[in-house]
Amino acid sequence: MITKINSRILAVFVLTLIALNSIAQYGIQNKDNILVVKGVAVLQQIPELINARIVIKAEAQSYKDCHSKLLSQMEKVKSTFLKYNIDNDLIKSDQLMISEEKRYKDANNWTTLFIGSAAFTIETNYSIDFTQNLLTALKQDSLSLHYSVSFKLSEAQKAYLRENAITEAIADAKEKAISIAKSSGVNLGRINSIKYLDESGPWGRDWDIQKEEIVVQSFVNASVRGGGYERPTIDFNPKEIGIIKTIEIEWIINDKD
């Protein structure tokens, strides 16, 4: 009885060794007979959206006065935008904050001030007429504020660029693989695996949309000056924004007959 059990254990052990040997050989064969190629695609488009962020600041010795002063300036800025045909629905308030700050006066005295800040954002489809109106409003001498202007891809543009960049990255990988196989004298077999790589940016990250924005950020009266009657001269034309995609494809290769 013991002999039969030992024989069965020995048989199972031998079969296991054979199976492991076969798996190892298969793995080695696969490893030695593959071609891995990365395909890369970079596509660019002129962004459709213009985005402006306007920051207003105020300070006073009491919270109430600071709040009142800030709201008054916000109303003044908004009225100026409306005056220059910026649609009311586009003007979004996204920040209102007041904080207390102690400032040094002399060795024995400190003064307390309340510092307030508020912000508007305006985002819409880019057009020369809209940009003209926006910059004309921003350059008014009666306003004292900080602002930044940038250009962005619309969601439709992002979706289009992503889809086409992936398609072109795969085509790029195939073209490289065919060329390598032909030059190396091997046959290109079936695809073994496909990887979507997130490594186009620094630190191994895929930044997806490679941002390139025109940004002007300073006191408006110092940065925008008219070149004639209500005609700002600063160039705020959008520049191309790109998207990059990398695809890694692994092919099985065989020697030619």
C-alpha positions in Angstrom: 0.0 0.0 0.0 2.8 2.4 0.9 4.6 1.5 -2.2 1.6 2.4 -4.4 1.3 5.8 -2.7 5.0 6.5 -3.1 4.7 5.6 -6.8 1.8 7.9 -7.2 3.6 10.8 -5.5 6.7 10.1 -7.7 4.5 10.2 -10.8 2.9 13.5 -9.8 6.3 14.9 -9.1 7.7 13.9 -12.5 4.6 15.3 -14.3 5.0 18.5 -12.4 8.6 18.9 -13.4 7.8 18.2 -17.0 5.0 20.8 -16.9 7.2 23.4 -15.3 10.0 22.7 -17.8 7.5 23.1 -20.7 6.2 26.4 -19.2 9.8 27.7 -18.8 10.7 26.7 -22.3 7.6 28.4 -23.6 8.3 31.6 -21.6 11.9 31.7 -22.9 10.7 31.1 -26.4 8.2 33.9 -26.2 10.8 36.2 -24.6 13.3 35.5 -27.3 10.8 35.8 -30.2 9.0 39.0 -29.7 9.4 42.6 -31.0 8.3 45.5 -28.8 7.8 48.8 -30.5 6.5 52.2 -29.2 4.3 54.3 -31.4 4.1 58.1 -30.7 1.7 60.7 -32.1 1.6 64.4 -31.4 -1.4 66.4 -32.7 -2.0 70.1 -32.3 -4.9 72.5 -32.8 -5.6 76.2 -32.2 -7.8 76.4 -29.1 -11.4 77.4 -29.4 -11.8 78.9 -25.9 -10.6 82.1 -24.3 -10.5 82.3 -20.5 -10.0 85.5 -18.4 -9.6 85.6 -14.7 -9.9 89.0 -13.0 -8.9 89.5 -9.3 -10.0 92.5 -7.3 -8.5 93.5 -4.0 -9.6 95.8 -1.2 -8.5 96.7 2.3 -9.9 98.6 5.3 -9.5 98.9 9.1 -12.8 97.1 9.7 -14.4 93.9 8.3 -17.6 95.8 7.4 -15.8 98.5 5.5 -13.6 96.0 3.7 -16.6 93.9 2.7 -18.5 97.0 1.5 -15.5 98.3 -0.5 -14.9 94.9 -2.1 -18.5 94.5 -3.2 -18.5 98.1 -4.6 -15.4 97.3 -6.7 -16.9 94.1 -7.9 -20.0 95.9 -9.1 -17.9 98.5 -10.8 -15.9 95.9 -12.7 -19.0 94.0 -13.7 -20.7 97.2 -14.9 -17.6 98.0 -17.0 -17.7 94.5 -18.7 -21.5 94.9 -19.4 -20.8 98.3 -20.9 -18.4 96.8 -23.4 -20.8 94.1 -24.5 -19.6 91.2 -22.3 -22.6 89.0 -21.8 -23.8 88.9 -18.1 -24.1 85.1 -18.3 -20.4 84.8 -19.0 -19.3 86.7 -15.9 -18.9 84.2 -13.1 -17.9 85.1 -9.5 -15.7 82.3 -8.1 -14.1 83.8 -5.0 -14.8 86.2 -2.2 -12.4 86.1 0.8 -11.6 88.5 3.6 -8.8 87.9 6.1 -7.4 89.8 9.1 -3.8 91.0 9.0 -1.6 92.7 11.6 1.0 95.1 10.2 4.0 96.6 12.0 4.0 100.4 12.4 6.8 101.0 14.9 8.4 99.4 18.0 5.3 99.8 20.1 2.4 99.8 17.7 0.7 97.3 15.3 -2.2 98.1 13.1 -4.9 95.7 12.1 -6.2 95.6 8.5 -8.8 93.5 6.8 -7.7 92.3 3.3 -10.3 91.3 0.8 -10.1 89.7 -2.6 -12.6 88.6 -5.1 -12.4 87.1 -8.6 -14.4 86.8 -11.8 -13.9 84.3 -14.5 -15.1 84.8 -18.1 -14.9 81.9 -20.6 -16.3 81.7 -24.1 -15.5 80.9 -27.7 -12.6 82.9 -28.9 -13.3 85.6 -31.4 -11.5 88.8 -32.4 -14.5 90.9 -31.5 -14.9 89.4 -28.1 -11.2 89.8 -27.3 -11.3 93.4 -28.5 -14.3 94.1 -26.1 -12.6 92.3 -23.2 -9.3 94.1 -23.5 -10.9 97.4 -24.0 -12.9 96.9 -20.7 -9.8 95.8 -18.9 -7.7 98.8 -19.8 -10.1 101.4 -18.4 -8.2 103.8 -16.1 -11.0 103.6 -13.5 -10.2 100.0 -12.8 -7.4 98.7 -10.6 -7.1 94.9 -10.7 -5.0 91.9 -11.7 -6.0 89.7 -14.5 -4.8 86.7 -16.6 -5.9 85.6 -20.0 -5.4 82.1 -21.4 -6.6 80.0 -24.3 -8.0 76.5 -23.8 -9.1 73.5 -25.9 -12.8 72.8 -25.9 -14.0 69.4 -24.7 -14.9 68.5 -28.3 -11.3 69.4 -29.4 -9.8 67.3 -26.6 -11.9 64.2 -27.5 -11.0 64.6 -31.2 -7.3 65.0 -30.5 -7.2 62.1 -28.1 -9.0 59.7 -30.4 -6.9 60.6 -33.4 -3.6 60.7 -31.5 -4.2 57.1 -30.3 -5.0 56.0 -33.8 -1.9 57.6 -35.2 0.3 56.2 -32.4 -0.8 52.7 -33.2 -0.2 53.3 -36.9 3.3 54.7 -36.1 4.1 51.5 -34.1 2.9 49.3 -36.9 5.0 51.1 -39.5 8.1 50.9 -37.3 7.5 47.2 -36.6 7.1 46.4 -40.3 10.3 48.3 -41.2 12.3 46.6 -38.4 11.0 43.1 -39.3 11.8 43.6 -43.0 15.3 44.9 -42.2 16.0 42.1 -39.8 14.8 39.3 -42.1 12.0 38.0 -39.8 8.3 37.5 -40.2 6.0 39.7 -38.2 3.3 37.5 -36.6 0.3 38.2 -34.4 0.1 41.0 -31.8 0.9 39.6 -28.4 0.0 42.7 -26.2 -0.8 46.4 -26.4 0.0 48.9 -23.7 -1.3 52.4 -23.4 1.7 54.3 -21.9 1.6 57.2 -19.5 5.1 58.4 -20.0 5.1 61.4 -22.3 5.7 63.9 -19.6 8.3 64.3 -16.8 8.4 61.8 -14.0 6.7 59.1 -16.1 3.4 61.0 -16.4 1.3 61.5 -19.4 0.3 65.2 -19.4 -2.2 64.4 -22.0 -2.9 67.9 -23.1 0.4 69.7 -23.5 -0.6 73.2 -22.3 0.7 76.3 -24.0 -1.1 79.4 -22.8 -0.7 83.1 -23.4 -0.9 84.7 -20.0 -0.6 88.3 -19.1 -0.8 89.0 -15.3 -0.1 92.4 -13.9 -1.8 95.7 -13.1 -4.0 96.3 -16.1 -3.0 100.0 -16.6 0.6 98.9 -16.8 0.1 96.1 -19.2 -2.5 97.2 -21.7 -2.4 100.6 -23.5 -4.5 101.7 -26.3 -3.0 102.4 -29.7 -5.8 104.6 -30.7 -9.4 105.2 -29.6 -10.2 102.2 -27.5 -7.9 99.9 -29.4 -5.6 97.7 -27.3 -2.3 96.9 -29.0 -1.3 93.7 -27.1 -1.4 90.6 -29.2 -3.7 88.0 -27.6 -3.9 85.5 -30.4 -4.2 81.8 -29.4 -1.3 79.5 -30.1 -1.5 75.8 -30.9 -1.9 73.4 -28.0 -0.8 69.8 -28.5 -1.7 66.3 -27.3 0.7 63.4 -27.2 0.0 59.7 -27.0 2.3 56.7 -26.7 1.3 53.1 -27.5 3.5 50.1 -26.9 2.8 47.0 -29.1 4.4 43.6 -28.7 4.5 41.3 -31.8 5.4 37.6 -32.1 8.2 37.2 -34.7 9.4 34.1 -36.6 12.4 33.3 -38.8 11.7 33.4 -42.5 11.5 30.0 -44.1 
